[in-house]
Amino acid sequence: MSTNKYLIVIALSLILLPDVILANRGKIKILEKLNTEKAPRDKMKSEVADKWIRHNQMVDLVEAGYLSRIQYLAFKIGNNQNLEIDQNAANTMKNFILSASFHCIPDELPDGVESEDNQGIKASYYFVFHFELSDPHTNEIISVYKVDAKFTSATRLTADEQAELALKLLDDPKMPNIDQIESDIRSKADYTSAKINYNQPGQVANGDNKGMITVSGIRNDVIGEAKNNPISRFELRCEKGKFTKTNSKKIRFEGNEYFHNGPNKISFEYETYRCSDYDEDKNHDKFTLVQISQLAGAIDEKIVQEQEINFTCGGYDVYAHYYAEGFAEVEVVWRNVQIVIPNDESEIPVLDADGDYEGDNIPVPYAVKIPGYGKEIYYSWTEDEYEIPEEIKIKSLIDNSVCWIDKTEDGLNSCSIEKIPGGEIQLILQFDLYIGEDVGQGEQITVGTDSEFPNAQTFPWLKMESSIIEKLRTGHEVEKIISNQNGGRLKILFKPL
């Protein structure tokens, strides 16, 4: 197969495999400056000044020799498919730096003194190079490599002779190589934890609400992320909702986006799921952060963090507290009322009024199209089929009388958020209150927000305020107090579950 045909095959392979991860090769720059330490000036005036003069001359020679061998060191350390030595890498491209330091401990016997342990040995020299691999963006040390040796001599060595021995260490087998360096980088870049937070906790999951999912705390810092040369990639996944940027349940980001743009955090807009689409586990979505690549290749997917974020399904306890001085005081509650008010009504399913829905648990919101009348929209659902409330407090304020609520299927009880054709979103809330001398014998005093019953203690509320609608849409607590012309008061409280 010719080279051109081979390249065509590769190109076609990448086209056919859209999920292929093309990661980046990490770049390492060897710093040209060798960190050394010379003898201080006061030693130049001592009896052994010659030793320290030669020592400082030797240090100069080693510095020069190291600089001249930078390219040789780059060649010796080598490259592989994941890492390369790049001495021309710009600050925005280099992922790691390799710096070196050199030290020498000379030990020379004075004239006329012989070593008791090593006959004929006049001097010994200990040389050591330390190579430090670090991340220039976080200043974190990845690893330190030590190359050292001790040489003995029958004579005191000149500066040139010492420098020659010291520079031989750069050929020592203990010098770091690219595979060892890669192993150390991978060990440090082992991401096993992170934080996943949502800025709208407890939000109603209605398929419209949105918020920001933020990933932070990946280790202390991600490692080696150059601004223009990322070496790690992640994928954030959710199970129910979706990320608006990708219009899907997953979104990818690179380590440099996380490290430099955050810094050390990254956020994505998330759109909630619809509770009505799920029969179980409705009240949370599960987010999973996965590392999908490291250095110049894909890796076995590694879960960094899993996090469940809780949502609500529009569940409220709806309280109604009625008080009319000298007449009656009643407090009731409708438990677990599901309320879902979407932003876009065009997406609400429309049912035919002629359909048979008896026994069906139709998820809200939904609309019913009534021939000759129009479309009614229902935004809430009550557990009790007849919408009968639970009594908390019921008391007649008239002497020798009692109050009760008709809890039969014929009772005029209701707790429903709806909209009739040509109308506005409103709450139809009422309880069928009676007052008389004995239970079962008395006057019907239906209390509520509907104005349909002329003898009722009505508190007309024909249009929900936009601020209240928005609070219910986002799962917040709402309180509304209404007074009527008879001096009565009705306090309605929507308390999120």
GIFENGI-V819956 format. One record per backbone hydrogen bond with DSSP energy under -1.0 kcal/mol. NH is the residue of the N-H (numbers start at 1). CO is the residue of the C=O. Records with the same first field share a line. If there is no record, write none. Layout:
NH = CO  CO
//
This chain:
6 = 2
7 = 3
8 = 4
9 = 5
10 = 6
11 = 7
12 = 8
13 = 9
14 = 10
15 = 11
16 = 12
17 = 13
20 = 17
26 = 82
28 = 84
29 = 96
31 = 98
35 = 100
43 = 40
44 = 41
45 = 42
46 = 43
49 = 46
52 = 48
53 = 49
54 = 50
55 = 51
56 = 52
57 = 53
58 = 54
59 = 55
60 = 56
61 = 57
62 = 58
63 = 59
64 = 60
65 = 61
66 = 62
67 = 63
68 = 64
70 = 67
73 = 69
74 = 70
75 = 71
76 = 72
77 = 73
78 = 74
80 = 83
84 = 26
86 = 28
89 = 86
93 = 90
94 = 90
95 = 27
96 = 27
97 = 134
98 = 29
99 = 132
101 = 130
102 = 35
103 = 128
105 = 126
107 = 124
109 = 122
113 = 110
121 = 118
122 = 153
123 = 153
124 = 107
125 = 151
126 = 105
127 = 149
128 = 103
129 = 147
130 = 101
131 = 145
132 = 99
133 = 143
134 = 97
135 = 140
139 = 135
142 = 133
143 = 133
145 = 131
147 = 129
149 = 127
151 = 125
153 = 123
162 = 158
163 = 159
164 = 160
165 = 161
166 = 162
167 = 163
169 = 166
170 = 167
171 = 168
172 = 169
175 = 172
178 = 77
181 = 177
182 = 178
183 = 179
184 = 180
185 = 181
186 = 182
187 = 183
188 = 184
189 = 185
191 = 189
195 = 216
197 = 214
199 = 212
202 = 310
203 = 200
205 = 312
206 = 204
207 = 273
211 = 270
213 = 268
214 = 197
215 = 266
216 = 195
219 = 193  217
226 = 224
228 = 92
233 = 293
234 = 253
235 = 290
236 = 251
237 = 288
238 = 249
242 = 271
243 = 248
244 = 269
247 = 243
248 = 243
251 = 236
253 = 234
255 = 232
258 = 254
259 = 255
260 = 256
261 = 257
265 = 258
266 = 215
268 = 213
270 = 211
271 = 242
272 = 209
275 = 205
277 = 274
278 = 275
285 = 309
287 = 307
288 = 237
289 = 305
290 = 235
291 = 302
292 = 233
293 = 233
294 = 297
295 = 231
297 = 295
299 = 292
302 = 291
304 = 289
305 = 289
307 = 287
309 = 285
311 = 283
312 = 203
316 = 337
317 = 495
318 = 334
319 = 493
320 = 332
321 = 491
322 = 330
323 = 489
324 = 328
327 = 324
328 = 324
329 = 395
330 = 322
331 = 393
332 = 320
333 = 390
334 = 318
337 = 316
338 = 381
339 = 314
340 = 379
347 = 344
348 = 345
351 = 367
353 = 369
355 = 352
360 = 357
362 = 360
366 = 378
367 = 349
368 = 376
369 = 351
370 = 374
373 = 370
374 = 370
376 = 368
377 = 419
378 = 366
379 = 417
381 = 338
387 = 384
390 = 333
392 = 331
393 = 331
395 = 329
397 = 327
402 = 436
404 = 434
406 = 432
411 = 408
413 = 411
414 = 430
416 = 428
418 = 426
419 = 377
423 = 420
426 = 418
428 = 416
430 = 414
431 = 447
433 = 431
434 = 404
435 = 443
436 = 402
438 = 441
441 = 438
443 = 435
445 = 433
447 = 431
448 = 457
449 = 429
456 = 453
457 = 446
458 = 456
459 = 448
461 = 449
464 = 425
469 = 465
470 = 466
471 = 467
472 = 468
473 = 469
474 = 470
476 = 471
478 = 494
480 = 492
482 = 490
484 = 488
487 = 484
489 = 323
490 = 482
491 = 321
492 = 480
493 = 319
494 = 478
495 = 317
497 = 315
//
